């Protein structure tokens, strides 16, 4: 009898382990690498369409959701009564009153568990809400608002544990397009892009908010999320701001090396945005103005430039590399895949930067200024959420782009500035619990992708 119960318990434990659902606790997922590792995901979309598990109304924002322990965390913004965003999205002078909010939703049904808000007047370009994905770890949720409000909440109750006004404390200005560098947790250190003299990057104690170290200066803070990679056997914090790429000791903030990259030194032109990617000893960057840069790393020593593809201009006919605006590229089996600034999915050879192929099909179907689609790897294929709200299942290879399935799961609602002038969806989705979570300026939707 005892043996029978033992086998039954082991069987239940095995079933539990097989059906365990992954979380999405931060920017680009559990390992901050844009890979969704859950199994039991459908091979192609059903003929009748994808099943919507729930929809929940929210306010405007570019920030993606985080999903942890049966809860979904998302930030948004609600304008004050009568307040209106500027007609020109590039306008960073107009002051727009409102509140930023942090919402915690029940994962099974999308109902609000708790909600916190604080007043914040915006004075930035593209003033439609916060940008950064909440970071959830150790029973805490960390959020960074578009104007530099850094908060630490109790993940279960929403109680404020500590907070900081980064602009006020570090005597800096909000970046032209708002604070956008997704915070990074490393041990006891919460590493953030801040700004100000000697404090482009600051490490705070994750439990108290006390400053541990600060480092770097630049004419503008930048937007690329801080990343920690093991290079030459040493953990290095890679920080790319509008003047240079930098390697730091994540524990002390000591600078190991710096590499010039961005050429334009004017407010708003330093578009250090896409997440840096490491593959072996190769470190890749892509930028709207400055194209693609591949560094060959040498441990803690300054890397060498393996190749750079800058182009004569940012126009598609003048570029052969990858001039990404915001999408994180993918490196796989010696090839780079990413969305260029005019909505082309491009494939480059990793060793040389040579362009192998390009296609507009997964983004808008035609050349589109700042066209965008976010890319997440899953198994031997990729999920893409494009700016039209289409979720796409596809494969990439040096031979080309192979689309498996496509379904529209959410409407684009965010207005762009002229000359592009269109509605877009520019919020990175989360993938967890065999589902995708996507948001626009009106709602967040959860769609099942289970077999």
C-alpha positions in Angstrom: 0.0 0.0 0.0 2.8 2.4 0.9 4.6 1.6 -2.3 1.4 2.3 -4.3 1.0 5.7 -2.6 4.6 6.5 -3.2 4.2 5.8 -7.0 1.1 7.8 -7.1 2.8 10.8 -5.5 5.7 10.5 -7.8 3.3 10.4 -10.8 1.5 13.5 -9.6 4.9 15.3 -9.1 5.9 14.3 -12.6 2.7 15.6 -14.1 3.1 18.8 -12.1 6.6 19.3 -13.4 5.5 18.6 -17.0 2.6 21.2 -16.8 4.5 23.9 -15.0 3.9 27.2 -16.6 6.7 29.8 -17.0 6.6 33.4 -15.9 7.6 36.5 -17.7 9.0 38.6 -14.8 10.9 41.4 -16.7 11.9 42.9 -20.1 12.5 40.0 -22.6 11.4 37.3 -20.1 13.0 35.2 -17.3 16.6 35.3 -18.7 16.3 38.7 -20.3 17.1 37.2 -23.7 13.8 37.2 -25.6 13.4 33.4 -25.5 10.1 31.7 -24.5 11.0 28.3 -23.2 7.6 26.9 -22.4 6.4 23.7 -24.1 3.0 22.6 -25.1 2.6 25.6 -27.5 0.5 25.1 -30.6 2.2 24.3 -33.9 0.0 26.6 -35.9 -3.1 28.8 -35.2 -6.5 27.0 -35.4 -8.7 27.7 -38.3 -11.4 29.4 -36.1 -8.9 31.8 -34.6 -7.1 32.1 -31.3 -9.0 31.9 -28.0 -9.1 35.1 -26.0 -8.9 34.3 -22.3 -9.8 37.8 -21.1 -9.7 41.5 -21.9 -9.2 44.2 -19.2 -9.6 48.0 -19.8 -6.4 50.0 -19.0 -5.0 53.5 -19.9 -2.4 54.5 -22.4 1.2 53.4 -22.3 4.1 51.7 -24.2 5.2 49.5 -21.3 4.9 45.8 -21.7 3.3 43.5 -19.0 5.1 41.2 -16.6 3.6 37.9 -15.5 4.6 36.3 -12.2 3.0 33.8 -9.7 -0.5 34.1 -11.1 -0.5 37.9 -11.4 0.0 40.3 -14.3 1.6 43.7 -13.7 1.3 46.6 -16.1 1.7 50.3 -15.9 -0.3 53.0 -17.7 -1.3 56.7 -17.6 -4.6 58.5 -17.3 -4.6 62.1 -18.3 -6.3 64.8 -16.2 -9.8 65.8 -17.1 -9.6 67.9 -20.2 -5.9 67.3 -20.8 -4.9 66.5 -24.3 -1.6 65.1 -25.7 0.0 67.4 -28.4 -1.2 66.9 -32.0 2.5 66.6 -32.9 4.0 63.6 -31.1 7.5 65.1 -31.4 6.3 68.0 -29.2 8.3 67.8 -25.9 7.5 71.3 -24.7 3.8 71.0 -23.9 3.0 70.0 -20.3 0.3 67.4 -20.0 -1.1 66.7 -16.5 -2.3 63.2 -15.4 -1.4 60.3 -13.2 0.8 57.2 -13.8 -0.6 53.9 -12.5 0.6 50.5 -11.6 -1.9 47.7 -11.9 -1.8 44.2 -10.6 -4.3 41.8 -12.3 -5.4 38.3 -11.5 -3.8 36.1 -14.2 -6.8 33.6 -14.6 -9.4 36.3 -15.3 -7.7 39.7 -15.7 -9.5 41.3 -12.8 -7.8 44.1 -10.9 -6.3 42.9 -7.6 -4.7 46.2 -6.6 -3.9 49.6 -8.2 -1.6 52.4 -7.3 -1.3 55.8 -8.8 0.7 59.0 -8.4 0.4 62.4 -10.1 2.9 63.2 -12.9 2.9 65.9 -15.5 4.5 64.8 -18.8 6.8 67.0 -20.8 8.3 64.6 -23.4 7.9 63.5 -27.0 5.3 60.7 -27.6 3.6 61.5 -24.3 1.4 58.4 -24.3 2.4 56.8 -21.0 5.2 54.9 -19.3 7.7 52.8 -21.3 9.5 50.2 -19.1 8.3 46.7 -18.3 7.7 46.1 -14.6 10.4 44.0 -12.9 9.1 41.4 -10.5 11.4 39.5 -8.1 11.5 38.4 -4.5 8.0 39.5 -3.7 8.6 43.0 -5.0 7.7 44.8 -8.2 9.9 47.6 -9.5 8.5 50.2 -11.9 10.1 53.2 -13.7 7.8 55.9 -15.1 8.3 58.0 -18.2 9.4 61.1 -16.1 11.7 59.2 -13.8 9.5 58.0 -10.9 11.2 54.8 -9.6 9.0 52.7 -7.3 9.3 49.5 -5.3 6.0 47.9 -4.3 5.0 44.8 -2.4 4.0 42.5 -5.2 1.0 41.0 -3.3 -0.5 44.1 -1.7 0.8 47.1 -3.7 2.3 48.7 -0.6 5.0 51.2 -1.5 8.3 50.0 0.0 10.4 52.9 -1.3 10.4 55.4 -4.2 12.7 58.0 -5.9 12.2 61.0 -8.1 15.3 60.4 -10.3 15.1 63.8 -12.1 14.9 65.7 -8.8 17.5 63.6 -6.9 20.1 63.5 -9.7 19.5 67.0 -11.0 18.8 65.8 -14.5 16.1 66.0 -17.2 13.9 63.3 -18.5 15.2 62.0 -21.9 13.4 63.5 -24.9 11.3 60.3 -25.3 11.0 59.6 -21.6 12.8 57.1 -19.3 12.8 53.9 -21.3 15.8 51.8 -20.0 14.2 48.7 -18.4 15.7 48.3 -14.9 18.0 45.3 -14.3 18.2 43.3 -11.0 21.6 41.8 -10.2 21.9 40.4 -6.7 21.1 43.2 -4.3 21.5 45.9 -7.0 18.7 47.4 -9.0 20.6 49.0 -12.0 18.9 51.9 -13.8 19.5 54.5 -16.4 19.3 57.8 -14.6 21.2 60.7 -16.1 23.1 63.7 -14.8 26.8 64.2 -14.2 28.5 61.0 -13.4 25.2 59.1 -13.0 24.0 57.9 -16.4 23.8 54.5 -14.6 23.0 54.1 -10.9 22.8 50.9 -8.8 20.3 51.1 -5.9 19.8 48.7 -3.1 16.8 46.6 -4.1 15.4 46.6 -0.6 15.9 50.2 0.5 16.6 52.3 -2.6 19.9 53.5 -1.2 22.6 54.3 -3.8 25.3 51.7 -4.1 27.3 53.2 -7.0 26.9 55.6 -9.9 28.9 55.9 -13.1 29.3 57.5 -16.5 28.4 60.9 -18.0 26.8 61.7 -21.3 25.0 64.7 -22.9 21.8 62.5 -22.9 20.8 59.4 -20.9 19.8 57.1 -23.7 17.2 54.3 -23.8 19.0 50.9 -24.2 18.4 48.6 -21.3 21.4 47.7 -19.2 22.5 44.1 -19.8 24.9 41.8 -17.9 26.8 39.3 -20.1 29.7 36.9 -19.3 32.5 37.9 -21.6 35.9 36.2 -21.4 34.8 34.5 -18.1 34.0 37.9 -16.5 30.5 39.2 -15.8 30.3 42.6 -17.5 27.5 45.2 -17.3 27.0 46.6 -20.9 25.7 50.1 -20.9 25.1 51.9 -24.2 24.3 55.6 -24.0 24.3 58.2 -26.8 28.1 58.8 -26.7 29.5 55.3 -26.3 29.2 51.7 -25.4 30.6 50.9 -22.0 31.6 47.8 -20.0 31.4 48.1 -16.2 31.9 45.9 -13.2 28.2 45.3 -12.1 29.3 45.2 -8.4 31.2 48.5 -8.3 30.4 50.5 -11.4 34.1 50.6 -12.4 34.5 51.1 -16.1 36.5 48.5 -18.0 36.3 49.9 -21.5 34.4 52.4 -23.7 33.8 52.3 -27.5 32.5 55.3 -29.4 29.4 54.5 -31.6 26.8 57.2 -31.9 27.9 60.0 -34.2 25.1 62.6 -33.7 25.5 64.7 -30.6 22.2 66.5 -30.4 19.2 66.1 -28.1 17.0 63.3 -29.3 19.4 62.1 -32.0 21.3 59.7 -29.8 19.0 56.8 -30.5 20.7 54.2 -28.3 17.5 52.1 -28.0 17.7 48.4 -29.1 19.0 45.8 -26.5 22.6 44.8 -27.2 23.0 41.1 -28.1 25.9 38.8 -27.3 26.8 35.7 -29.2 29.9 33.9 -28.1 32.6 36.6 -28.1 30.6 38.9 -30.5 28.6 41.8 -29.2 26.1 43.3 -31.6 24.4 46.8 -31.7 21.9 48.4 -34.1 20.9 52.0 -34.3 18.6 54.1 -36.5 21.3 56.7 -37.5 24.5 54.6 -37.1 23.4 51.3 -38.5 25.0 48.0 -37.3 28.1 47.5 -35.2 29.7 44.2 -34.4 32.4 44.1 -31.7 34.8 41.3 -31.1 35.3 41.1 -27.3 38.6 40.4 -25.5 37.6 39.8 -21.9 38.0 43.0 -19.9 40.1 44.6 -22.6 38.6 47.0 -25.1 37.0 45.1 -28.0 37.9 45.5 -31.7 35.4 46.5 -34.4 34.8 43.4 -36.5 32.5 45.3 -38.9 30.2 48.3 -39.1 27.4 49.0 -41.7 26.4 52.6 -41.4 25.1 53.4 -44.9 25.0 56.8 -46.6 21.7 57.7 -44.9 18.9 56.0 -43.1 16.9 55.4 -46.3 16.4 51.8 -47.3 18.2 52.3 -50.6 21.2 53.7 -48.8 21.6 50.9 -46.2 22.7 47.3 -46.3 23.0 46.7 -42.6 20.3 46.9 -39.9 19.1 50.4 -38.7 16.7 49.3 -36.1 14.6 51.9 -34.1 13.5 49.8 -31.2 13.2 46.1 -31.8 15.7 43.7 -30.2 17.4 41.7 -32.9 17.9 37.9 -32.8 21.2 36.1 -33.5 20.9 32.4 -34.5 23.3 30.0 -36.1 25.6 32.7 -37.5 22.8 35.0 -38.7 21.2 38.2 -37.4 17.5 38.8 -37.8 15.9 42.2 -37.0 13.5 44.8 -38.2 15.0 47.8 -40.0 13.8 51.4 -39.6 11.5 51.2 -42.6 9.7 48.0 -41.6 11.9 45.4 -43.3 12.7 42.2 -41.6 16.4 41.7 -42.6 18.8 38.8 -42.3 22.5 39.6 -42.0 25.5 37.3 -42.0 26.9 37.6 -38.4 30.6 37.4 -39.4 30.5 40.1 -42.1 27.3 42.1 -41.8 26.4 41.2 -45.4 22.6 41.4 -46.0 21.3 38.0 -47.1 17.6 38.9 -47.6 14.8 41.3 -46.5 11.0 41.4 -46.5 8.2 43.7 -45.5 5.7 40.9 -45.1 5.7 40.5 -41.3 5.5 44.2 -40.4 3.0 46.2 -42.7 3.6 44.6 -46.1 5.2 47.7 -47.5 8.0 50.2 -46.8 6.9 52.0 -43.6 8.9 54.6 -41.8 9.7 53.3 -38.3 7.7 50.1 -39.0 8.1 47.7 -36.1 7.5 44.1 -35.0 8.7 42.6 -31.8 10.4 39.2 -32.0 10.4 36.4 -29.5 12.1 33.0 -30.0 10.2 29.8 -29.1 11.6 26.4 -30.0 12.7 26.4 -33.6 10.4 29.3 -34.6 9.5 32.8 -33.7 6.5 34.8 -32.5 6.2 38.3 -33.8 3.8 41.0 -32.7 3.7 43.7 -35.3 2.5 47.3 -35.0 -0.9 46.4 -36.6 -1.6 44.1 -33.6 -1.0 40.9 -35.7 0.5 38.0 -33.9 2.6 36.0 -36.3 4.2 32.5 -36.0 7.1 32.1 -38.4 10.5 30.5 -39.1 13.7 32.3 -40.1 16.7 30.9 -41.9 19.3 32.1 -44.3 17.0 30.9 -47.1 14.3 33.4 -46.1 11.2 34.1 -44.1 8.5 31.4 -43.7 5.2 32.4 -42.2 3.2 29.7 -40.5 0.2 31.5 -39.0 -1.2 35.0 -38.4 -4.0 36.4 -36.3 -4.9 40.0 -35.3 -5.2 39.9 -31.5 -5.4 43.7 -30.5 -6.0 47.0 -32.3 -3.3 49.6 -32.9 -4.4 52.7 -31.0 -1.4 55.0 -30.5 -1.0 57.9 -32.9 2.3 58.7 -34.5 3.8 62.0 -35.5 3.9 63.1 -39.2 5.3 62.3 -41.7 4.5 58.7 -40.7 1.1 59.6 -39.2 -0.7 56.4 -38.4 -2.0 54.3 -35.5 0.6 51.8 -34.1 1.1 49.2 -31.4 4.5 49.8 -29.9 4.3 47.7 -26.7 6.3 44.5 -26.2 4.1 41.5 -25.4 4.7 39.0 -22.6 4.6 35.2 -23.1 3.7 33.0 -20.1 1.2 30.3 -19.0 1.0 29.2 -22.7 -0.5 32.5 -23.5 0.5 35.9 -24.9 -0.3 39.2 -23.1 -0.5 42.3 -25.2 -1.7 45.8 -24.5 -2.7 49.0 -26.4 -3.9 52.4 -25.0 -7.3 51.0 -24.1 -7.0 47.4 -22.9 -4.7 44.5 -22.1 -5.6 41.1 -23.7 -4.6 37.6 -22.8 -4.7 35.0 -25.7 -4.2 31.3 -25.3 -1.4 29.7 -27.4 -1.8 26.2 -25.7 -1.9 23.1 -27.9 
